[in-house]
Amino acid sequence: MLETVEQETGASPQWSIIWLHGLGADGHDFAPIVPELVRPQWPAIRFVFPHAPKRPVSINGGMPMRAWYDIVSMDFRSRADAAGVAESVALVEELIAREEQRGIARERIVLAGFSQGGAITLSAGLRRSAPLAGLVALSTYLPEVDAAASQLADGATAQPVFMAHGSADPVIPVQVAEHSMQVLKELGFHLEWHRYPMAHQVCAEEIHALGDWLQARFAQG
């Protein structure tokens, strides 16, 4: 089981948001976003911020760092090592199962991620036959995008998706993210897309839009 940083916004949480960090960061990276995101009228939420395993990363000269997968190519169609993606998806599934064991129905679990974490979020969502409450993918792309149709599980498209990206992102070009977005829409996902004048980061407008999207999930749940 991955080590995690956890925050609960109230007693007896009714919802869980599992949030995956980007390459080289850790579970503390997005914990400060909680007070900016959470609204007073929301139900109690458990935020779970896992630490990715440490692994050798090719673009880091093979030195180990926290990463959800190795980056083996500059071509985004084959950039992520498939074995690493599958391994991280399995680790995230363990976290989802633990939330269910702690009394949170999967229909009240949101899986979120930034950059590499968002790539794992989309990969895990694609393979899920038991849909979650939703998927949040920030400044990211869908790995193995050409194989997406073959990886799609029955029932996966019931999961609404929130995607947002910076138009000046130097790490993952916005065109790459838009292609992933179009593929997901063509597969049948109900996807909300936002584009902001920013680099590889998050912004206040994005957090507000995500809050609106989450509020709709809570209302439906």
Phi, psi and omega per residue, in radians:
M1 nan 2.346 3.118
L2 -1.163 2.522 2.994
E3 -1.245 2.545 -3.059
T4 -2.383 2.746 2.901
V5 -1.857 2.315 -3.074
E6 -2.226 2.505 3.010
Q7 -2.344 2.376 3.061
E8 -2.034 2.296 -3.087
T9 -1.505 -0.058 3.120
G10 -3.020 3.015 3.124
A11 -1.252 2.601 3.092
S12 0.865 1.181 -3.093
P13 -0.955 2.438 3.120
Q14 -1.755 -0.292 -3.123
W15 -2.336 2.730 3.017
S16 -2.257 2.436 2.997
I17 -2.125 1.976 3.102
I18 -1.658 2.108 -2.959
W19 -2.133 2.093 -3.067
L20 -1.741 2.259 -3.101
H21 -1.392 3.076 3.137
G22 -1.602 -3.140 -3.095
L23 -1.023 2.253 3.045
G24 1.421 -0.122 3.102
A25 -1.623 -2.853 3.039
D26 -2.636 -3.022 -3.043
G27 -1.121 -0.309 3.118
H28 -1.335 -0.261 -2.939
D29 -1.047 -0.761 -3.074
F30 -1.831 0.043 3.099
A31 -1.011 -0.642 3.139
P32 -1.152 -0.202 -3.117
I33 -1.318 -0.321 -3.027
V34 -0.975 -0.911 -3.124
P35 -1.158 -0.429 3.094
E36 -1.323 -0.515 -3.034
L37 -1.581 -0.753 -2.952
V38 -1.245 2.442 3.141
R39 -1.949 2.606 -3.014
P40 -1.001 -0.575 -3.038
Q41 -1.482 -0.036 -3.078
W42 -1.278 2.694 3.014
P43 -1.182 2.872 3.106
A44 -1.124 2.331 -3.063
I45 -2.197 2.432 2.936
R46 -1.736 2.031 3.017
F47 -1.590 2.247 -3.136
V48 -2.081 2.032 -3.125
F49 -2.001 1.674 -3.102
P50 -1.374 2.697 2.982
H51 -1.586 2.212 3.044
A52 -1.149 2.698 3.045
P53 -1.127 2.734 3.004
K54 -1.514 2.307 -3.124
R55 -2.594 2.713 3.057
P56 -1.112 2.378 3.140
V57 -2.124 2.122 -3.012
S58 -1.012 -0.746 -3.100
I59 -1.294 -0.104 3.057
N60 -1.799 0.441 -3.128
G61 1.209 0.375 -3.134
G62 1.395 0.038 3.121
M63 -1.315 2.495 -3.130
P64 -1.215 2.499 3.025
M65 -2.722 2.914 3.101
R66 -1.214 2.133 -3.077
A67 -2.707 2.509 3.088
W68 -1.442 -0.317 3.060
Y69 -2.910 2.844 3.064
D70 -1.389 2.616 3.049
I71 -1.786 1.908 -2.953
V72 -1.883 -0.064 -3.092
S73 -2.709 2.702 3.048
M74 -1.526 -0.183 3.076
D75 -1.423 2.073 -3.054
F76 -1.132 -0.329 3.098
R77 -1.242 -0.392 -3.140
S78 -2.366 0.421 -3.024
R79 -1.194 -0.722 -3.055
A80 -1.582 2.388 3.067
D81 -1.282 2.188 -2.997
A82 -1.067 -0.644 -3.124
A83 -1.155 -0.687 3.116
G84 -1.154 -0.702 3.089
V85 -1.062 -0.842 -3.120
A86 -1.080 -0.692 3.126
E87 -1.104 -0.778 -3.120
S88 -1.210 -0.635 3.059
V89 -1.033 -0.735 3.129
A90 -1.122 -0.683 3.110
L91 -1.145 -0.674 3.107
V92 -1.183 -0.651 3.091
E93 -1.069 -0.603 3.070
E94 -1.107 -0.691 3.113
L95 -1.163 -0.696 3.094
I96 -1.088 -0.785 3.134
A97 -1.083 -0.650 3.118
R98 -1.146 -0.681 3.094
E99 -1.108 -0.667 3.079
E100 -1.116 -0.700 3.104
Q101 -1.140 -0.473 3.122
R102 -1.523 0.134 2.987
G103 1.738 0.145 3.113
I104 -1.727 2.012 3.104
A105 -1.114 2.587 -3.112
R106 -1.043 -0.479 3.100
E107 -1.196 -0.101 3.112
R108 -2.125 0.419 3.079
I109 -2.001 2.193 3.069
V110 -1.882 2.340 3.082
L111 -1.862 2.162 -3.078
A112 -2.242 2.750 3.087
G113 -2.915 2.686 3.104
F114 -2.023 2.326 3.070
S115 0.983 -2.071 3.108
Q116 -0.993 -0.676 3.111
G117 -1.104 -0.633 3.077
G118 -1.188 -0.605 3.088
A119 -1.092 -0.713 3.094
I120 -1.209 -0.648 3.080
T121 -1.004 -0.846 -3.134
L122 -1.175 -0.687 3.133
S123 -1.122 -0.748 3.122
A124 -1.160 -0.741 -3.138
G125 -1.090 -0.683 -3.132
L126 -1.056 -0.609 -3.038
R127 -1.590 -0.017 -2.999
R128 -1.554 2.010 3.053
S129 -1.466 -0.356 3.065
A130 -1.808 1.697 -2.958
P131 -1.139 2.525 3.015
L132 -1.532 3.114 3.129
A133 -1.181 -0.475 3.133
G134 2.994 2.927 -3.130
L135 -2.189 2.346 3.117
V136 -2.097 2.108 -3.056
A137 -2.231 1.851 -3.042
L138 -1.891 2.257 3.071
S139 0.873 0.977 -3.007
T140 -2.596 -2.964 -3.097
Y141 -2.687 2.944 3.102
L142 -1.645 1.993 3.076
P143 -1.112 2.723 3.103
E144 0.872 0.786 -3.006
V145 -1.044 -0.547 -3.130
D146 -1.223 -0.352 3.139
A147 -1.744 0.132 -3.021
A148 -1.019 -0.742 -3.091
A149 -1.097 -0.662 -3.126
S150 -1.321 -0.388 3.138
Q151 -1.549 -0.218 -3.051
L152 -1.164 2.168 3.107
A153 -1.542 2.612 3.035
D154 -1.051 2.269 3.124
G155 1.657 -0.252 -3.061
A156 -1.101 -0.598 -3.055
T157 -1.279 -0.045 3.024
A158 -1.269 -0.199 -3.120
Q159 -1.505 2.032 3.054
P160 -1.180 2.612 -3.060
V161 -2.179 2.365 2.987
F162 -1.970 2.086 3.082
M163 -2.144 2.423 3.086
A164 -2.507 2.586 -3.043
H165 -2.671 2.705 3.070
G166 -1.585 2.341 -3.127
S167 -1.211 -0.305 3.132
A168 -1.975 0.491 -3.116
D169 -1.180 2.043 3.133
P170 -1.502 -0.168 -3.083
V171 -1.618 -0.869 3.091
I172 -2.176 1.798 -3.099
P173 -0.962 2.498 -3.081
V174 -1.054 -0.508 3.125
Q175 -1.117 -0.605 3.102
V176 -1.148 -0.780 3.120
A177 -1.124 -0.707 -3.137
E178 -1.138 -0.624 3.085
H179 -1.117 -0.768 3.085
S180 -1.046 -0.744 3.121
M181 -1.040 -0.789 -3.141
Q182 -1.119 -0.712 3.113
V183 -1.075 -0.786 3.139
L184 -1.100 -0.704 3.092
K185 -1.116 -0.726 3.138
E186 -1.140 -0.512 3.097
L187 -1.315 -0.268 3.076
G188 2.011 0.079 3.125
F189 -1.282 2.432 2.983
H190 -1.449 1.895 -2.948
L191 -2.157 2.289 3.040
E192 -1.788 2.166 -3.037
W193 -2.013 2.364 3.080
H194 -2.318 2.455 3.110
R195 -2.221 2.268 -3.069
Y196 -2.202 2.625 3.110
P197 -1.350 1.335 -3.089
M198 -2.594 3.033 3.105
A199 -1.631 -2.475 -3.115
H200 -1.544 1.440 -2.979
Q201 -2.865 -3.032 2.964
V202 -2.084 2.800 -3.140
C203 -2.366 2.903 -3.066
A204 -1.070 -0.701 3.137
E205 -1.095 -0.651 3.122
E206 -1.150 -0.775 3.119
I207 -1.073 -0.700 3.114
H208 -1.125 -0.781 3.127
A209 -1.107 -0.687 3.092
L210 -1.122 -0.681 3.087
G211 -1.057 -0.735 3.087
D212 -1.070 -0.748 -3.125
W213 -1.132 -0.771 3.121
L214 -1.128 -0.684 3.133
Q215 -1.039 -0.660 3.074
A216 -1.135 -0.639 3.089
R217 -1.123 -0.783 -3.140
F218 -1.090 -0.678 3.140
A219 -1.134 -0.622 -3.136
Q220 -1.359 -0.480 -3.035
G221 -1.444 nan nan
